[in-house]
Amino acid sequence: MSAKSDLQNRIDVKKSLAAKHERLASVAGSTPKRNTYLFQARRFHAQVRALETQFGQKFG
């Protein structure tokens, strides 16, 4: 697997995990659980931004 496809795959996985946690937050029954899912979603979004910056610098 090339470095470009590996990095793109990691970006795609992080985006899907962020979307998953946002969906879970929308159906969570309690406020603490909702906040936990939203925190995890924000963390994955931040990781995506960092990886996209790295991807742009490496292959841009």
VOGU-3710 file (C-alpha; in Angstrom, 3 decimals, decimal comma):
1> msaksdlqnr> 0,000/0,000/0,000  1,434/3,348/-0,970  1,892/6,127/1,537  -0,725/8,238/-0,249  -3,405/5,565/-0,211  -2,600/4,672/3,411  -2,979/8,274/4,513  -6,179/8,693/2,474  -7,568/5,506/4,030  -6,856/6,822/7,535
11> idvkkslaak> -8,661/10,071/6,661  -11,685/8,142/5,361  -11,818/5,936/8,470  -11,628/8,921/10,830  -14,425/10,676/8,911  -16,653/7,623/9,137  -15,932/7,234/12,867  -16,824/10,894/13,420  -20,106/10,416/11,556  -20,837/7,262/13,560
21> herlasvags> -20,335/9,051/16,886  -22,486/11,968/15,754  -25,290/9,517/14,931  -24,866/7,813/18,300  -25,040/11,186/20,046  -28,300/11,983/18,309  -29,976/8,857/19,715  -28,249/8,742/23,109  -30,741/8,583/25,940  -28,782/10,538/28,505
31> tpkrntylfq> -26,934/13,827/28,458  -23,630/12,397/29,739  -23,613/9,730/27,032  -24,509/12,336/24,393  -21,649/14,543/25,547  -19,272/11,585/25,462  -20,201/10,764/21,857  -19,955/14,416/20,823  -16,514/14,696/22,428  -15,332/11,631/20,528
41> arrfhaqvra> -16,777/13,002/17,279  -14,966/16,322/17,794  -11,737/14,427/18,469  -12,069/12,481/15,211  -12,841/15,695/13,289  -9,680/17,267/14,713  -7,666/14,209/13,683  -9,106/14,459/10,168  -8,066/18,117/9,927  -4,554/17,234/11,081
51> letqfgqkfg> -4,275/14,340/8,631  -5,591/16,477/5,754  -2,983/19,119/6,557  -0,308/16,424/6,601  -1,673/14,980/3,347  -1,605/18,415/1,678  1,950/19,125/2,759  3,168/15,690/1,737  1,383/15,302/-1,586  0,143/18,802/-2,431
//
